[in-house]
Amino acid sequence: MFEGKAQAARNRQDLVMQAAWTAAALGRIKKMPRLKDMLSAQPKRSKPVSWQAMYASAASWAAAFGEIRTEGDAA
């Protein structure tokens, strides 16, 4: 558990240092690069999931935890 938190802290520190380095480097150049070139590639959008597939997924999750109830099992 503590190793994961330590790794997360190192990752945050790396992000902050990268942002500081990039800001300093961009401040020294004469012509700014295009923003599109600076941004990471956006992932492709996934296909929409049908309601039937969502329902099946939720039902299987609920069944795994014993949450499927019938009409007579009112809680």
Biopython code that builds the backbone (N, CA, C, O; Angstrom):
import numpy as np
from Bio.PDB.StructureBuilder import StructureBuilder

atoms = [
    (1, "MET", "N", (0.830, -1.191, 0.000)),
    (1, "MET", "CA", (0.000, 0.000, 0.000)),
    (1, "MET", "C", (0.870, 1.249, 0.000)),
    (1, "MET", "O", (0.632, 2.179, -0.771)),
    (2, "PHE", "N", (1.881, 1.268, 0.868)),
    (2, "PHE", "CA", (2.729, 2.446, 0.955)),
    (2, "PHE", "C", (3.588, 2.616, -0.291)),
    (2, "PHE", "O", (3.923, 3.735, -0.679)),
    (3, "GLU", "N", (3.943, 1.486, -0.917)),
    (3, "GLU", "CA", (4.738, 1.579, -2.142)),
    (3, "GLU", "C", (3.940, 2.267, -3.247)),
    (3, "GLU", "O", (4.481, 3.060, -4.017)),
    (4, "GLY", "N", (2.649, 1.953, -3.312)),
    (4, "GLY", "CA", (1.790, 2.574, -4.323)),
    (4, "GLY", "C", (1.659, 4.069, -4.111)),
    (4, "GLY", "O", (1.697, 4.843, -5.068)),
    (5, "LYS", "N", (1.503, 4.484, -2.842)),
    (5, "LYS", "CA", (1.400, 5.913, -2.550)),
    (5, "LYS", "C", (2.712, 6.622, -2.838)),
    (5, "LYS", "O", (2.713, 7.755, -3.319)),
    (6, "ALA", "N", (3.829, 5.965, -2.548)),
    (6, "ALA", "CA", (5.137, 6.558, -2.834)),
    (6, "ALA", "C", (5.326, 6.715, -4.341)),
    (6, "ALA", "O", (5.838, 7.735, -4.803)),
    (7, "GLN", "N", (4.913, 5.708, -5.100)),
    (7, "GLN", "CA", (5.023, 5.793, -6.564)),
    (7, "GLN", "C", (4.134, 6.902, -7.106)),
    (7, "GLN", "O", (4.537, 7.628, -8.015)),
    (8, "ALA", "N", (2.930, 7.044, -6.560)),
    (8, "ALA", "CA", (2.026, 8.114, -6.997)),
    (8, "ALA", "C", (2.634, 9.475, -6.699)),
    (8, "ALA", "O", (2.519, 10.393, -7.511)),
    (9, "ALA", "N", (3.279, 9.620, -5.547)),
    (9, "ALA", "CA", (3.930, 10.885, -5.199)),
    (9, "ALA", "C", (5.083, 11.176, -6.154)),
    (9, "ALA", "O", (5.267, 12.319, -6.572)),
    (10, "ARG", "N", (5.861, 10.147, -6.502)),
    (10, "ARG", "CA", (6.958, 10.342, -7.467)),
    (10, "ARG", "C", (6.407, 10.741, -8.832)),
    (10, "ARG", "O", (6.975, 11.605, -9.501)),
    (11, "ASN", "N", (5.305, 10.119, -9.249)),
    (11, "ASN", "CA", (4.697, 10.463, -10.537)),
    (11, "ASN", "C", (4.216, 11.911, -10.552)),
    (11, "ASN", "O", (4.399, 12.619, -11.542)),
    (12, "ARG", "N", (3.594, 12.354, -9.442)),
    (12, "ARG", "CA", (3.142, 13.749, -9.360)),
    (12, "ARG", "C", (4.330, 14.702, -9.424)),
    (12, "ARG", "O", (4.275, 15.726, -10.106)),
    (13, "GLN", "N", (5.407, 14.364, -8.712)),
    (13, "GLN", "CA", (6.600, 15.211, -8.726)),
    (13, "GLN", "C", (7.198, 15.272, -10.128)),
    (13, "GLN", "O", (7.623, 16.337, -10.576)),
    (14, "ASP", "N", (7.233, 14.142, -10.817)),
    (14, "ASP", "CA", (7.747, 14.121, -12.189)),
    (14, "ASP", "C", (6.908, 15.007, -13.100)),
    (14, "ASP", "O", (7.452, 15.716, -13.946)),
    (15, "LEU", "N", (5.584, 14.972, -12.934)),
    (15, "LEU", "CA", (4.707, 15.817, -13.746)),
    (15, "LEU", "C", (4.966, 17.297, -13.493)),
    (15, "LEU", "O", (5.014, 18.098, -14.427)),
    (16, "VAL", "N", (5.132, 17.651, -12.227)),
    (16, "VAL", "CA", (5.394, 19.050, -11.880)),
    (16, "VAL", "C", (6.733, 19.492, -12.462)),
    (16, "VAL", "O", (6.836, 20.591, -13.007)),
    (17, "MET", "N", (7.748, 18.657, -12.352)),
    (17, "MET", "CA", (9.066, 19.010, -12.886)),
    (17, "MET", "C", (9.027, 19.117, -14.412)),
    (17, "MET", "O", (9.672, 19.994, -14.986)),
    (18, "GLN", "N", (8.284, 18.239, -15.063)),
    (18, "GLN", "CA", (8.167, 18.304, -16.517)),
    (18, "GLN", "C", (7.467, 19.590, -16.939)),
    (18, "GLN", "O", (7.870, 20.227, -17.912)),
    (19, "ALA", "N", (6.424, 19.973, -16.213)),
    (19, "ALA", "CA", (5.713, 21.214, -16.533)),
    (19, "ALA", "C", (6.619, 22.422, -16.332)),
    (19, "ALA", "O", (6.614, 23.342, -17.148)),
    (20, "ALA", "N", (7.396, 22.426, -15.250)),
    (20, "ALA", "CA", (8.312, 23.543, -14.993)),
    (20, "ALA", "C", (9.384, 23.614, -16.075)),
    (20, "ALA", "O", (9.712, 24.699, -16.556)),
    (21, "TRP", "N", (9.928, 22.464, -16.455)),
    (21, "TRP", "CA", (10.963, 22.448, -17.484)),
    (21, "TRP", "C", (10.403, 22.938, -18.818)),
    (21, "TRP", "O", (11.047, 23.727, -19.510)),
    (22, "THR", "N", (9.210, 22.475, -19.179)),
    (22, "THR", "CA", (8.587, 22.884, -20.436)),
    (22, "THR", "C", (8.306, 24.379, -20.438)),
    (22, "THR", "O", (8.541, 25.048, -21.445)),
    (23, "ALA", "N", (7.808, 24.912, -19.330)),
    (23, "ALA", "CA", (7.526, 26.348, -19.250)),
    (23, "ALA", "C", (8.805, 27.156, -19.405)),
    (23, "ALA", "O", (8.816, 28.172, -20.100)),
    (24, "ALA", "N", (9.879, 26.716, -18.766)),
    (24, "ALA", "CA", (11.154, 27.429, -18.881)),
    (24, "ALA", "C", (11.694, 27.344, -20.306)),
    (24, "ALA", "O", (12.194, 28.334, -20.841)),
    (25, "ALA", "N", (11.597, 26.173, -20.919)),
    (25, "ALA", "CA", (12.109, 26.007, -22.281)),
    (25, "ALA", "C", (11.306, 26.839, -23.272)),
    (25, "ALA", "O", (11.885, 27.456, -24.167)),
    (26, "LEU", "N", (9.987, 26.868, -23.128)),
    (26, "LEU", "CA", (9.160, 27.649, -24.046)),
    (26, "LEU", "C", (9.399, 29.144, -23.865)),
    (26, "LEU", "O", (9.237, 29.914, -24.812)),
    (27, "GLY", "N", (9.778, 29.556, -22.677)),
    (27, "GLY", "CA", (10.076, 30.965, -22.437)),
    (27, "GLY", "C", (11.341, 31.429, -23.126)),
    (27, "GLY", "O", (11.538, 32.630, -23.308)),
    (28, "ARG", "N", (12.197, 30.509, -23.510)),
    (28, "ARG", "CA", (13.482, 30.865, -24.120)),
    (28, "ARG", "C", (13.476, 30.812, -25.645)),
    (28, "ARG", "O", (14.411, 31.303, -26.278)),
    (29, "ILE", "N", (12.444, 30.228, -26.243)),
    (29, "ILE", "CA", (12.456, 30.112, -27.699)),
    (29, "ILE", "C", (11.769, 31.315, -28.333)),
    (29, "ILE", "O", (10.940, 31.977, -27.709)),
    (30, "LYS", "N", (12.131, 31.585, -29.590)),
    (30, "LYS", "CA", (11.586, 32.754, -30.282)),
    (30, "LYS", "C", (10.217, 32.476, -30.882)),
    (30, "LYS", "O", (9.328, 33.326, -30.826)),
    (31, "LYS", "N", (10.042, 31.301, -31.453)),
    (31, "LYS", "CA", (8.772, 30.971, -32.091)),
    (31, "LYS", "C", (8.137, 29.797, -31.357)),
    (31, "LYS", "O", (8.742, 28.736, -31.204)),
    (32, "MET", "N", (6.911, 30.013, -30.908)),
    (32, "MET", "CA", (6.216, 28.961, -30.172)),
    (32, "MET", "C", (5.786, 27.849, -31.130)),
    (32, "MET", "O", (5.348, 28.132, -32.245)),
    (33, "PRO", "N", (5.905, 26.603, -30.713)),
    (33, "PRO", "CA", (5.383, 25.511, -31.535)),
    (33, "PRO", "C", (3.859, 25.520, -31.507)),
    (33, "PRO", "O", (3.250, 26.106, -30.612)),
    (34, "ARG", "N", (3.253, 24.871, -32.485)),
    (34, "ARG", "CA", (1.794, 24.790, -32.511)),
    (34, "ARG", "C", (1.317, 23.981, -31.307)),
    (34, "ARG", "O", (1.942, 22.997, -30.910)),
    (35, "LEU", "N", (0.216, 24.411, -30.748)),
    (35, "LEU", "CA", (-0.336, 23.719, -29.589)),
    (35, "LEU", "C", (-0.657, 22.270, -29.918)),
    (35, "LEU", "O", (-0.465, 21.380, -29.091)),
    (36, "LYS", "N", (-1.148, 22.038, -31.133)),
    (36, "LYS", "CA", (-1.487, 20.675, -31.553)),
    (36, "LYS", "C", (-0.261, 19.765, -31.478)),
    (36, "LYS", "O", (-0.378, 18.585, -31.146)),
    (37, "ASP", "N", (0.921, 20.321, -31.790)),
    (37, "ASP", "CA", (2.147, 19.534, -31.730)),
    (37, "ASP", "C", (2.575, 19.251, -30.290)),
    (37, "ASP", "O", (3.263, 18.266, -30.027)),
    (38, "MET", "N", (2.171, 20.108, -29.370)),
    (38, "MET", "CA", (2.559, 19.951, -27.971)),
    (38, "MET", "C", (1.649, 18.975, -27.218)),
    (38, "MET", "O", (2.079, 18.347, -26.250)),
    (39, "LEU", "N", (0.400, 18.845, -27.657)),
    (39, "LEU", "CA", (-0.549, 17.998, -26.950)),
    (39, "LEU", "C", (-0.357, 16.536, -27.328)),
    (39, "LEU", "O", (0.058, 16.213, -28.441)),
    (40, "SER", "N", (-0.665, 15.667, -26.382)),
    (40, "SER", "CA", (-0.587, 14.237, -26.677)),
    (40, "SER", "C", (-1.753, 13.862, -27.591)),
    (40, "SER", "O", (-2.768, 14.556, -27.642)),
    (41, "ALA", "N", (-1.592, 12.781, -28.289)),
    (41, "ALA", "CA", (-2.643, 12.329, -29.206)),
    (41, "ALA", "C", (-3.869, 11.922, -28.406)),
    (41, "ALA", "O", (-3.758, 11.258, -27.376)),
    (42, "GLN", "N", (-5.012, 12.317, -28.877)),
    (42, "GLN", "CA", (-6.255, 11.957, -28.211)),
    (42, "GLN", "C", (-6.622, 10.525, -28.591)),
    (42, "GLN", "O", (-6.533, 10.157, -29.762)),
    (43, "PRO", "N", (-7.033, 9.716, -27.622)),
    (43, "PRO", "CA", (-7.433, 8.343, -27.957)),
    (43, "PRO", "C", (-8.709, 8.341, -28.794)),
    (43, "PRO", "O", (-9.540, 9.244, -28.698)),
    (44, "LYS", "N", (-8.837, 7.322, -29.602)),
    (44, "LYS", "CA", (-10.041, 7.206, -30.418)),
    (44, "LYS", "C", (-11.239, 6.961, -29.514)),
    (44, "LYS", "O", (-11.140, 6.261, -28.507)),
    (45, "ARG", "N", (-12.358, 7.539, -29.883)),
    (45, "ARG", "CA", (-13.576, 7.342, -29.102)),
    (45, "ARG", "C", (-14.075, 5.921, -29.314)),
    (45, "ARG", "O", (-14.091, 5.409, -30.433)),
    (46, "SER", "N", (-14.473, 5.309, -28.237)),
    (46, "SER", "CA", (-14.990, 3.948, -28.340)),
    (46, "SER", "C", (-16.421, 3.978, -28.863)),
    (46, "SER", "O", (-17.112, 4.994, -28.790)),
    (47, "LYS", "N", (-16.839, 2.842, -29.388)),
    (47, "LYS", "CA", (-18.205, 2.742, -29.902)),
    (47, "LYS", "C", (-19.176, 2.795, -28.732)),
    (47, "LYS", "O", (-18.870, 2.291, -27.651)),
    (48, "PRO", "N", (-20.328, 3.390, -28.931)),
    (48, "PRO", "CA", (-21.333, 3.400, -27.867)),
    (48, "PRO", "C", (-21.771, 1.973, -27.526)),
    (48, "PRO", "O", (-21.877, 1.112, -28.399)),
    (49, "VAL", "N", (-22.018, 1.754, -26.255)),
    (49, "VAL", "CA", (-22.454, 0.440, -25.789)),
    (49, "VAL", "C", (-23.976, 0.439, -25.717)),
    (49, "VAL", "O", (-24.587, 1.385, -25.220)),
    (50, "SER", "N", (-24.571, -0.622, -26.214)),
    (50, "SER", "CA", (-26.038, -0.700, -26.203)),
    (50, "SER", "C", (-26.543, -0.868, -24.774)),
    (50, "SER", "O", (-25.808, -1.303, -23.888)),
    (51, "TRP", "N", (-27.797, -0.520, -24.568)),
    (51, "TRP", "CA", (-28.358, -0.646, -23.226)),
    (51, "TRP", "C", (-28.463, -2.103, -22.817)),
    (51, "TRP", "O", (-28.394, -2.431, -21.632)),
    (52, "GLN", "N", (-28.632, -2.983, -23.809)),
    (52, "GLN", "CA", (-28.720, -4.404, -23.500)),
    (52, "GLN", "C", (-27.382, -4.918, -22.950)),
    (52, "GLN", "O", (-27.345, -5.707, -22.006)),
    (53, "ALA", "N", (-26.291, -4.456, -23.560)),
    (53, "ALA", "CA", (-24.972, -4.873, -23.083)),
    (53, "ALA", "C", (-24.699, -4.313, -21.692)),
    (53, "ALA", "O", (-24.132, -5.003, -20.844)),
    (54, "MET", "N", (-25.103, -3.058, -21.451)),
    (54, "MET", "CA", (-24.934, -2.464, -20.125)),
    (54, "MET", "C", (-25.751, -3.222, -19.089)),
    (54, "MET", "O", (-25.277, -3.490, -17.985)),
    (55, "TYR", "N", (-26.984, -3.566, -19.455)),
    (55, "TYR", "CA", (-27.861, -4.291, -18.537)),
    (55, "TYR", "C", (-27.276, -5.659, -18.211)),
    (55, "TYR", "O", (-27.289, -6.083, -17.055)),
    (56, "ALA", "N", (-26.764, -6.349, -19.224)),
    (56, "ALA", "CA", (-26.181, -7.669, -19.001)),
    (56, "ALA", "C", (-24.965, -7.571, -18.085)),
    (56, "ALA", "O", (-24.770, -8.414, -17.210)),
    (57, "SER", "N", (-24.162, -6.555, -18.288)),
    (57, "SER", "CA", (-22.987, -6.355, -17.439)),
    (57, "SER", "C", (-23.395, -6.071, -15.997)),
    (57, "SER", "O", (-22.827, -6.639, -15.064)),
    (58, "ALA", "N", (-24.380, -5.192, -15.816)),
    (58, "ALA", "CA", (-24.848, -4.863, -14.471)),
    (58, "ALA", "C", (-25.488, -6.074, -13.803)),
    (58, "ALA", "O", (-25.302, -6.291, -12.606)),
    (59, "ALA", "N", (-26.235, -6.858, -14.561)),
    (59, "ALA", "CA", (-26.884, -8.044, -14.001)),
    (59, "ALA", "C", (-25.853, -9.076, -13.563)),
    (59, "ALA", "O", (-26.006, -9.698, -12.512)),
    (60, "SER", "N", (-24.808, -9.261, -14.357)),
    (60, "SER", "CA", (-23.785, -10.235, -13.971)),
    (60, "SER", "C", (-23.014, -9.753, -12.747)),
    (60, "SER", "O", (-22.641, -10.557, -11.893)),
    (61, "TRP", "N", (-22.775, -8.449, -12.658)),
    (61, "TRP", "CA", (-22.103, -7.892, -11.480)),
    (61, "TRP", "C", (-22.980, -8.075, -10.241)),
    (61, "TRP", "O", (-22.500, -8.483, -9.183)),
    (62, "ALA", "N", (-24.258, -7.770, -10.386)),
    (62, "ALA", "CA", (-25.176, -7.910, -9.256)),
    (62, "ALA", "C", (-25.310, -9.368, -8.836)),
    (62, "ALA", "O", (-25.383, -9.661, -7.642)),
    (63, "ALA", "N", (-25.344, -10.281, -9.794)),
    (63, "ALA", "CA", (-25.453, -11.700, -9.469)),
    (63, "ALA", "C", (-24.214, -12.175, -8.715)),
    (63, "ALA", "O", (-24.315, -13.016, -7.822)),
    (64, "ALA", "N", (-23.057, -11.644, -9.068)),
    (64, "ALA", "CA", (-21.822, -12.033, -8.392)),
    (64, "ALA", "C", (-21.846, -11.631, -6.920)),
    (64, "ALA", "O", (-21.231, -12.296, -6.087)),
    (65, "PHE", "N", (-22.543, -10.560, -6.599)),
    (65, "PHE", "CA", (-22.630, -10.091, -5.222)),
    (65, "PHE", "C", (-23.945, -10.486, -4.557)),
    (65, "PHE", "O", (-24.236, -10.031, -3.451)),
    (66, "GLY", "N", (-24.732, -11.316, -5.208)),
    (66, "GLY", "CA", (-25.973, -11.801, -4.628)),
    (66, "GLY", "C", (-27.041, -10.735, -4.504)),
    (66, "GLY", "O", (-27.859, -10.789, -3.586)),
    (67, "GLU", "N", (-27.050, -9.777, -5.397)),
    (67, "GLU", "CA", (-28.011, -8.679, -5.322)),
    (67, "GLU", "C", (-29.203, -8.851, -6.251)),
    (67, "GLU", "O", (-30.049, -7.960, -6.328)),
    (68, "ILE", "N", (-29.290, -9.961, -6.951)),
    (68, "ILE", "CA", (-30.434, -10.202, -7.832)),
    (68, "ILE", "C", (-31.617, -10.600, -6.954)),
    (68, "ILE", "O", (-31.534, -11.562, -6.191)),
    (69, "ARG", "N", (-32.695, -9.871, -7.064)),
    (69, "ARG", "CA", (-33.886, -10.147, -6.263)),
    (69, "ARG", "C", (-35.067, -10.380, -7.200)),
    (69, "ARG", "O", (-35.147, -9.809, -8.287)),
    (70, "THR", "N", (-35.964, -11.219, -6.756)),
    (70, "THR", "CA", (-37.190, -11.438, -7.518)),
    (70, "THR", "C", (-38.290, -10.603, -6.891)),
    (70, "THR", "O", (-38.070, -9.944, -5.874)),
    (71, "GLU", "N", (-39.456, -10.625, -7.480)),
    (71, "GLU", "CA", (-40.565, -9.800, -6.988)),
    (71, "GLU", "C", (-40.938, -10.131, -5.550)),
    (71, "GLU", "O", (-41.330, -9.235, -4.802)),
    (72, "GLY", "N", (-40.829, -11.383, -5.145)),
    (72, "GLY", "CA", (-41.207, -11.789, -3.802)),
    (72, "GLY", "C", (-40.162, -11.478, -2.744)),
    (72, "GLY", "O", (-40.427, -11.637, -1.552)),
    (73, "ASP", "N", (-38.967, -11.035, -3.159)),
    (73, "ASP", "CA", (-37.872, -10.781, -2.217)),
    (73, "ASP", "C", (-37.754, -9.309, -1.863)),
    (73, "ASP", "O", (-36.638, -8.802, -1.752)),
    (74, "ALA", "N", (-38.846, -8.618, -1.686)),
    (74, "ALA", "CA", (-38.780, -7.183, -1.383)),
    (74, "ALA", "C", (-37.968, -6.972, -0.117)),
    (74, "ALA", "O", (-38.155, -7.658, 0.887)),
    (75, "ALA", "N", (-37.073, -6.019, -0.187)),
    (75, "ALA", "CA", (-36.179, -5.779, 0.953)),
    (75, "ALA", "C", (-36.695, -4.701, 1.863)),
    (75, "ALA", "O", (-36.057, -4.382, 2.866)),
]
sb = StructureBuilder()
sb.init_structure("model")
sb.init_model(0)
sb.init_chain("A")
sb.init_seg("    ")
for serial, (resi, resn, name, xyz) in enumerate(atoms, 1):
    if name == "N":
        sb.init_residue(resn, " ", resi, " ")
    sb.init_atom(name, np.array(xyz, "f"), 0.0, 1.0, " ", f" {name:<3s}", serial, name[0])
structure = sb.get_structure()
